[in-house]
Amino acid sequence: MSHSLPYLDRNSLRPLFGLCISYPAPGIIERIGKSWDWFWIDGQHGELGFDDCVELVKASQLIGVPGLVRVPSQDPTWVAKLLDLGAAGVIVPMVETVAEAAAMVQAAKFPPVGNRSYGGLRIGTHMGPDYHRTANRDTVLILQLESSRAAALADQFAAMEGVDGLFLGPDDLVVRKGGDVKAPKTMEEIGQEVETIARACEKHGKFNVALAFSDLGLDMAKRFRHQLVVGADDFSLLDTGSEQRIKTMWNAFGLGAPQSR
């Protein structure tokens, strides 16, 4: 018997808050995942192989929260197979041209929009043999734009049928501008690209994704219309929780501040 899988709420009246997962640990999702609206499963820069991504998608389904996988590259095999295995969407990094975007649409969407192959065993088990009839609507294709050149094409990307959203990559943007990726980002540095992408998404009714790890990120997420807001990642939560606890232990035993290692 088929049953539904968790997908992003396209009609949400508030931002949907996401947690980035970089470690191959489905237990993280099972333990704290219900607090979040969606997961960004990072198959590009996280410590995740293909099988790890699949297990994290399964864990997200277990608790009823959509899991979007950032694939390592513009590989149509990864894109189509992850959707067949039940991912709520894919995030494709380093998209620079309309031709690259069109190739990802071909991989992620069924005809007549794209050329995705029918036959996903797992998605068919969960959704029934007619899953392809609603898959183009149910699953999302997010393009990550990581240069000024790519951001300048945001309106063209957002206008494309089959592209469901855009995601600015601020670190790569700064690197490509010759800036210091370790320094706090400023509106003067990345604000133009943020606004260009936000306006394009709003104009064409597409998801706009924001990173809100910093005060600036939160400010930009509130200033522009960001429907998908990444609020934290697993490794920063581990860092913060561990640091706070060890400080508590040192203070409790009258040892002052922990010694750095």
Buried (B, 14 or more C-beta within 10 A) or exposed (E): EEEEBBBBEBEEEEBBBBBBBBBBBBEBBEEBBEEBBBBBBBBBEBEBEBEBBBBBBBBBBEBEBBBBBBBBEBEBEBBBBBBBBBBBBBBBBBBBEEEBBBBBBBBBBBEEBBBBEEEBEBBBBBBEEEBBEEBBEBBBBBBBBBBBEBBBBBBBBBEBEBBBBBBBBBBBBBBBEEBEEEEEBEEEBBBEBBBBBBBBBBEBEBBBBBBBBEEBBBEBBEBBEBBBBBBBBBBEBEEEEEEEEEEEEBEEEEEEEEEEE
